[in-house]
């Protein structure tokens, strides 16, 4: 990593997750400068600065538009944390200006919308990274290394559970849990992280059958409960249970049953139960925002993702998560949603369908 260079960035979108990005930026171990911020309302930006920057700090500039960010020669890259429905106009302007972008999940509201953003960024030859920070957990990396060594054997079955809770006040924010702004409910806003992480170990899902519904726990448009079955291209099978209606909320969990070992990823803890009776662990438990406070998680993984993005800008190293690498989880979410509506088994689109 070129530790001498100072990267200068802009932050677009000042919702609840933006404080996590401020914390992550403050703990990056190399020079970095947040030059400016942009919100749909100037008053929101002013409140943000007042809340998070003291009078003796040099506060970021408030940009008037994405066009002014695109025209600023000082800006090396842009972080976008807006709701998904605001992404495409921003990406078009920044891509035309050649500005690399790191974006909060999801890519967009739908599989096809995510494909479109991939095409825009790739046509302009700009990096479009996605903050799917669970990929950065040491426990996830340890399991990836183990699978690459071939000691696990073939995958047989998978259990994925996200039994979370959100208070009604969370969904009372205008647009939250709607298809027009967010693209759906628990799947695309919460469970996307766990589903994406599971896919890093399982490979493609071939088809799904699902029940999706909105329980009486919430008044909202989209789903807050999903259960279903998965059939993978490699012959393995799996189950999902995804919820924001499971009071008081429990830690998400992925269990992968291989020929030689069953691996459990719970938060940032990996537990390995080998068929010979031995058990080992990697990492430790950490808060993940499973309960009423959606921001009850560490910013360390966001920091790792941002550092990875800077390293890519330095030397062209591989990103932890590109927009295109996030297409499989968008395709899986779409198939689960379609199956929940039709009551039938639905095929999952693959990357080849997105060219």
C-alpha positions in Angstrom: 0.0 0.0 0.0 1.3 3.5 -0.9 1.1 5.0 2.6 2.5 8.3 1.4 -0.5 9.3 -0.7 -3.4 11.1 0.9 -6.7 10.0 -0.6 -9.5 12.6 -0.7 -13.1 11.6 -0.9 -16.7 12.8 -0.8 -19.6 11.2 1.0 -23.0 11.2 -0.6 -25.9 10.2 1.7 -26.2 11.0 5.4 -28.5 8.4 6.8 -28.0 6.3 9.9 -25.1 4.3 8.5 -23.0 7.4 7.6 -21.7 7.6 11.2 -20.3 4.1 10.8 -18.3 5.4 7.8 -17.0 8.4 9.8 -15.8 6.0 12.5 -14.2 3.8 9.9 -12.4 6.7 8.2 -11.1 8.0 11.5 -9.4 4.6 12.2 -7.8 4.1 8.8 -4.0 3.8 9.3 -3.0 6.0 6.4 -3.7 9.6 5.3 -7.2 10.2 4.1 -9.4 13.3 3.9 -13.2 13.6 3.8 -13.3 16.8 1.8 -17.1 17.1 1.4 -20.6 15.7 1.9 -23.8 15.8 -0.1 -27.4 15.2 1.0 -30.7 15.7 -0.8 -31.4 18.5 1.7 -28.8 21.1 2.7 -30.3 21.3 6.2 -29.6 17.6 6.7 -26.0 18.2 5.8 -25.8 21.1 8.2 -27.2 19.0 11.1 -24.8 16.2 10.2 -21.8 18.5 10.5 -23.1 20.0 13.7 -23.6 16.6 15.3 -20.4 15.0 14.3 -17.8 17.8 14.0 -16.8 20.1 16.9 -16.0 23.8 16.4 -12.3 23.2 16.6 -12.4 20.6 13.8 -12.1 21.3 10.1 -15.5 20.2 8.9 -16.1 18.8 5.4 -17.5 21.1 2.8 -21.2 20.8 1.8 -21.5 20.2 -1.9 -24.5 21.6 -3.7 -24.8 18.7 -6.2 -23.2 15.5 -7.5 -22.1 17.5 -10.5 -19.9 19.7 -8.3 -18.3 16.6 -6.8 -17.7 15.1 -10.2 -16.0 18.4 -11.3 -13.8 18.6 -8.2 -10.3 17.5 -9.3 -9.3 16.8 -5.6 -11.8 14.0 -5.2 -10.1 10.6 -5.7 -13.2 8.5 -4.9 -16.8 8.8 -3.7 -18.6 6.8 -1.0 -22.4 6.5 -1.6 -24.8 5.6 1.2 -28.1 6.8 -0.2 -31.2 4.7 -0.4 -31.1 2.3 -3.5 -33.5 4.3 -5.5 -31.1 7.3 -5.7 -28.1 5.4 -7.1 -28.4 5.4 -10.9 -28.4 9.2 -11.5 -25.4 9.5 -9.2 -23.4 6.7 -10.8 -24.1 8.1 -14.3 -22.6 11.5 -13.4 -19.6 10.1 -11.4 -18.8 7.5 -14.1 -18.8 10.1 -16.8 -16.3 12.1 -14.7 -14.1 9.0 -14.1 -14.7 9.0 -10.3 -14.3 5.6 -8.6 -17.2 4.7 -6.3 -17.6 2.6 -3.2 -21.2 2.1 -2.4 -23.3 0.8 0.6 -25.2 -2.3 -0.1 -27.4 -3.2 -2.0 -26.3 -2.3 -5.5 -29.8 -1.3 -6.5 -33.4 -2.3 -5.8 -33.5 -5.2 -8.2 -31.3 -7.6 -10.0 -31.9 -5.8 -13.3 -31.2 -2.4 -11.7 -28.0 -3.8 -10.3 -27.0 -5.1 -13.7 -27.6 -1.6 -15.2 -25.2 0.0 -12.6 -22.6 -2.6 -13.5 -22.9 -1.7 -17.2 -22.6 2.0 -16.5 -19.5 1.7 -14.4 -17.9 -0.9 -16.7 -18.5 1.2 -19.8 -16.8 4.1 -18.2 -14.0 1.8 -16.8 -14.4 3.0 -13.2 -14.3 0.8 -10.2 -17.7 0.2 -8.5 -17.2 -1.5 -5.1 -20.0 -2.6 -2.8 -19.7 -2.6 1.0 -20.6 -6.2 1.8 -18.4 -6.0 4.8 -19.2 -9.5 6.2 -16.8 -10.8 3.5 -14.0 -9.0 5.4 -14.5 -10.9 8.7 -11.4 -13.0 9.6 -13.7 -16.0 10.3 -15.0 -15.8 6.7 -11.5 -15.6 5.3 -10.4 -18.5 7.4 -13.3 -20.7 6.0 -12.4 -19.6 2.5 -8.8 -20.7 3.0 -10.0 -24.0 4.4 -12.2 -24.7 1.4 -9.4 -23.8 -1.0 -7.2 -26.4 0.7 -9.8 -29.1 -0.2 -9.9 -30.6 3.3 -13.6 -29.9 3.8 -14.8 -32.3 1.2 -18.0 -31.7 -0.9 -20.8 -29.5 0.3 -23.9 -31.4 1.2 -26.4 -29.1 3.0 -26.7 -25.5 4.2 -28.7 -23.7 6.9 -29.0 -19.9 6.7 -30.8 -18.0 9.5 -31.3 -14.3 10.1 -33.7 -14.1 13.1 -33.6 -10.3 13.6 -35.9 -7.8 15.1 -36.8 -4.2 14.2 -39.2 -1.9 16.1 -42.1 -0.4 14.2 -40.4 3.0 14.5 -37.7 1.7 12.1 -40.3 1.2 9.4 -42.1 4.5 10.2 -39.4 6.4 8.3 -40.9 7.4 4.9 -39.9 4.9 2.2 -38.3 2.3 4.5 -39.4 -1.2 3.7 -41.0 -0.2 0.4 -40.3 -1.5 -3.1 -40.0 2.0 -4.6 -37.2 3.1 -2.3 -35.5 0.0 -0.9 -36.5 -2.7 -3.3 -38.1 -4.8 -0.6 -37.9 -5.7 3.1 -35.8 -8.0 5.2 -34.1 -9.8 2.3 -32.5 -6.8 0.5 -32.1 -4.5 3.6 -30.9 -6.9 6.3 -30.4 -10.5 5.2 -28.5 -9.6 2.0 -25.2 -9.6 4.0 -25.7 -13.1 5.3 -27.0 -14.5 2.0 -24.1 -12.9 0.1 -21.6 -14.4 2.6 -23.1 -17.8 2.3 -22.8 -17.7 -1.5 -19.1 -17.2 -1.2 -18.9 -20.8 0.1 -21.8 -22.5 -1.6 -21.5 -21.4 -5.2 -24.6 -20.7 -7.4 -28.1 -21.5 -6.3 -30.0 -23.3 -9.1 -33.6 -22.8 -7.9 -35.7 -21.9 -4.8 -39.1 -22.3 -3.3 -40.2 -19.8 -0.6 -42.9 -18.4 1.6 -42.7 -14.7 2.0 -45.0 -12.6 4.1 -45.5 -9.5 6.2 -46.4 -10.6 9.8 -48.5 -8.5 12.1 -45.3 -7.4 13.9 -45.0 -4.5 11.5 -47.0 -2.2 9.3 -44.9 -2.1 6.1 -45.3 -2.7 2.4 -42.6 -5.4 1.8 -41.8 -8.7 3.6 -40.5 -9.1 7.1 -40.5 -12.9 7.1 -39.1 -15.4 4.6 -38.6 -19.2 4.8 -37.7 -21.5 2.0 -35.6 -24.1 0.4 -32.6 -23.8 -1.9 -31.1 -26.2 -4.4 -27.5 -25.5 -5.4 -25.9 -26.1 -8.8 -23.4 -28.4 -7.1 -26.1 -30.7 -5.9 -26.3 -29.4 -2.3 -29.5 -28.3 -0.7 -30.3 -25.6 1.9 -32.8 -23.8 4.0 -33.3 -20.1 4.8 -35.2 -18.3 7.6 -35.0 -14.5 7.3 -36.9 -12.2 9.6 -37.1 -8.8 11.3 -40.1 -10.0 13.2 -38.2 -12.3 15.6 -38.1 -10.4 18.9 -35.7 -9.6 20.5 -33.4 -10.6 17.7 -30.7 -13.2 17.6 -27.4 -13.4 15.8 -27.4 -14.5 12.2 -25.9 -17.9 11.5 -24.7 -19.9 8.5 -24.1 -23.6 8.9 -22.4 -25.5 6.1 -22.3 -29.3 6.2 -19.4 -30.8 4.2 -18.3 -34.4 3.8 -15.6 -34.0 6.5 -16.7 -31.0 8.6 -19.7 -28.9 9.6 -18.8 -25.2 9.7 -20.8 -22.7 11.6 -20.4 -19.0 11.1 -22.2 -17.0 13.8 -21.4 -13.3 13.8 -17.6 -13.2 13.4 -17.0 -16.6 15.1 -16.2 -19.7 13.0 -16.7 -23.1 14.7 -15.6 -26.3 13.0 -16.9 -29.7 14.0 -14.8 -32.3 12.2 -16.2 -35.8 11.6 -13.3 -37.3 13.6 -14.8 -35.6 16.7 -12.4 -32.7 16.9 -13.7 -29.1 17.2 -11.9 -25.8 16.6 -12.9 -22.1 16.6 -11.6 -19.0 14.8 -12.5 -15.4 15.8 -15.0 -14.3 18.4 -18.6 -13.2 18.8 -19.5 -9.6 18.0 -22.6 -7.4 17.9 -24.2 -7.4 14.4 -27.3 -5.2 14.7 -29.7 -8.1 15.2 -31.9 -6.3 17.7 -33.8 -3.1 18.0 -30.7 -0.9 17.5 -29.7 -1.5 13.8 -26.4 0.3 14.3 -25.1 -1.9 17.1 -22.1 -3.2 15.2 -18.4 -2.4 14.8 -17.1 -0.2 12.1 -13.9 -2.3 11.8 -15.2 -4.3 8.8 -16.2 -1.1 7.0 -12.7 0.2 7.6 -11.2 -3.0 6.1 -13.5 -2.6 3.0 -12.4 1.1 2.6 -8.7 0.2 3.0 -9.2 -2.6 0.4 -10.7 0.0 -2.0 -7.7 2.3 -1.4 -5.3 -0.5 -2.0 -7.1 -1.3 -5.3 -6.7 2.4 -6.3 -3.0 2.1 -5.4 -2.1 -1.0 -7.2 -5.1 -2.6 -8.9 -5.5 -5.3 -6.3 -8.7 -7.3 -6.2 -11.7 -5.7 -4.5 -13.4 -7.6 -1.6 -16.8 -7.0 -3.4 -17.4 -5.5 -6.8 -20.9 -4.6 -8.0 -20.8 -7.5 -10.4 -19.7 -9.9 -7.7 -22.9 -8.9 -5.8 -25.2 -9.9 -8.7 -25.7 -13.5 -7.4 -27.2 -12.4 -4.1 -29.5 -10.0 -6.0 -30.6 -12.8 -8.3 -31.2 -15.0 -5.2 -33.3 -12.4 -3.5 -35.3 -11.9 -6.7 -36.0 -15.6 -7.1 -37.1 -15.9 -3.4 -39.4 -13.0 -3.9 -40.9 -14.4 -7.1 -41.4 -17.8 -5.5 -43.1 -16.2 -2.5 -45.6 -14.6 -4.8 -46.2 -17.5 -7.2 -46.0 -20.4 -4.7 -43.9 -22.2 -7.2 -40.3 -23.2 -7.5 -38.3 -20.4 -9.3 -35.0 -20.6 -11.1 -32.2 -18.2 -10.0 -30.7 -16.0 -12.7 -26.9 -16.4 -13.1 -24.2 -13.9 -14.1 -24.5 -15.0 -17.7 -28.0 -13.6 -17.7 -26.6 -10.2 -16.8 -24.4 -9.6 -19.8 
